[in-house]
């Protein structure tokens, strides 16, 4: 049986990667019956409105998470904004061995860990149209303070600086178009980032972030 492929989707908070992954996994983005399986990560952060345990994340306590680390239950894990996030290893390995593709939505720290631990993984970076647009999206959640929003915007520029480690970059300016573009990547019909493209993206977003000041 052919082994499935592991696609890692990451990018700044507010870039829309969660919605993209949900559409890809459900088939509503033009997917077929063999749509990829969306991995569910574990986290110690509190659920946001509308999130469900076991669907959005496995919500666990700090003690439970540290126990999972000790048992080597994670393919990767990281601390982000004071909360832990981790990817359960066994479920992903089993799904890949069954020949199913897996979608993994994680932050940049985790994506780079996955690439080291599973070099066959394919990394896709989801970008907002601009830092200014990203800030508006985060503000629209209504769940974070001005200080938290400023922190997330700063973190976004640092995450984008790692884009050279990714195989593909996609700008999410239209959700349907973005989902279709990632479907092309998964089908092997999309060109990888060319030499110099990552540097151009970093320079553009750094200039945009300076404009917010």
N, C-alpha and C positions, 0 to 999 in steps of 0.2 A: 504494500500500500504506500502511496506517495505521502511523504510527510508534509503537513501543513506549513504555512509561512507565518511568521510573527511580524506584524506591522505595528510599530510604535508611533503613536500620534501625540505630539506635545506642542507646547507653545505657551505664550503668556496667559495668565488668568484673564478671562474676558474675551479671548480670541474666538470662542465659539466651538472649541474642539469637542466638548461634551455632546452638543447637539449633533455635530457631524458624525461622531461615532455611533450615536443612537440610531441615526438614519441609515447608516451603512449596515449596522447589525440587524436592523428590522426589515431591510429591503426597501424602505420607502424612498431611498435615494436612487432607485433604478436597479436595486439588487435582485439577484436571482434566488432560487430556492436554497442555494448553498451559500447564503450570506455568511460573512465571518462571525465568529463568536466574540462577543465583547467581554473581556476579562473584568472582573469586579475586584477592585483593590480594597485593602483594609486601611482604615485611618482612625486616628484618635481624635480628630476634630469633631465638633458637634454637627449634626445634620442641618442643612439649610432648608428653608421652606420647600415642601414638595419632594424632598429626597426620602427614599425608602431604604431601610436596612436590608442588605442582601441584593439590592437592585442597583442603587446608586453607588454604594460602598458597603463594606462590612464595617460597621461602626463598633469599635472596641475601646476598652480602657487602656491607659498607659501600661498597666501591669500585664494585661493580656497581650499587648503588642510586644512587650519585652520578652515574654515567654515564647512567642513565635520566633523572635530573633534567635533566642537560645536554641530552639529546635531546628534552626536553619530552614524555616518554612518559606522564606522569601527569595524570589529571583532577584529582587532589588528592594531597597527601602531607603527612605530619606526623611529628614526633618525639614519642614517648610513652614515658615511663619509660626514656629512654636508647636506645630503638630506633626505627628508621624504619619507617613504613607508607605505602604508596602504592597508588593505584588506576589500573591501566593504562587509558589513554584509548581506544586503537584498538578493543579488543575490545568495550567497552561501546557505543561509537558504532555499530559494525557490527551488533551484536545489536539495538539499538533500530531501526536502519534496516530490519532484516529483519522488524520488526513484533512482536518479542518483548519482553515486560516483563523488566526486570532488577532483581534484588535486590542491594543493596550494603550489606554489614555493615561499618561503620566507626565510629571514635570521633567524639566531638562536634566536635573541631577540623576533622576531615576533612569531616563533614557540612555544616558551615557554609561551607567552601570550595566544595563541590559546589553548594550552593544559589546561591552567587554566580556560579559558572561555568556552571551549568545551571539557570536559574530554574524550569524546568518540573518539576524533581525534586520528589518528595513525601517529606517527612521524617516518620518515625515514631520516637518515643522509647519504649523499653522500660524500664519501671520495676520494681524489686523491690518486694515488699509493704512493706518497711521497710528502713532502714539496718542494723538489727540482723540481719534475715534475710539481707541481702546479705553481711554479715561472716561469718555461718555458712557460706554457700555457698562463699566464697573459702577459708575454713579447711578446708572439706571436700575441696578439691583436693589438699591436702597437698603443694603444690609451692612455697609461698612462706613466708618467715619472718614472724615477728610484726611486724617493722618494715615489711616490704613490704605486709602486709595492712593495717596502719594507714595507710600511704601511699595505698593503693587506696581505702580508705574515705573518706579526706579528699578524694581526687580525685573520688569519686562525688558528693559534695555540690556540688563546683564544677561538675561536668558538668550536674547537675540544675538548677543556676541558669541554664543556657542553654535550658531547655525552651521558653521563650516563642518561640524561633525555629522551633519544630517545628509541623507541621500537626496531628499526632495524638500522643496519649500513651496507652499501654496498660500496665496493671499485670500483670506475669507472676506470678500466684499459682497458676495451673494451666496447664501447658503446652498441653494440648489446647484449652482455652478461649481462651488467648492466640492460638494459631495461627488458630482460627476467627475471632477478632475482627479479626486483620490481613487475613484473607481478605475480610472484609466491607469493610475499608478499600480494598483493591485493587479490589473490585467496585463501589466508589462507594456503599456502603450503610451508611456509618458517619459520624456527625456529627464535624466538626472540633472542636478545643478551643474552648470558649466563652471570651468575655472574662472575665478574672479567674481562670480555672481554673489557668493556669500559676502565678500568684502563690500560690494556695492550695497547690499541689503543693510549691513551693519552701519555703514556710513549714512545712509538715508534715514534710518531710524534714530541714530544718534543726533543728527541735525534736527529732526522733528522734535525729539525730547528737549533739546536746548531751546527750541521755540516756545515750549510751554512755560519756561521760566520767565 
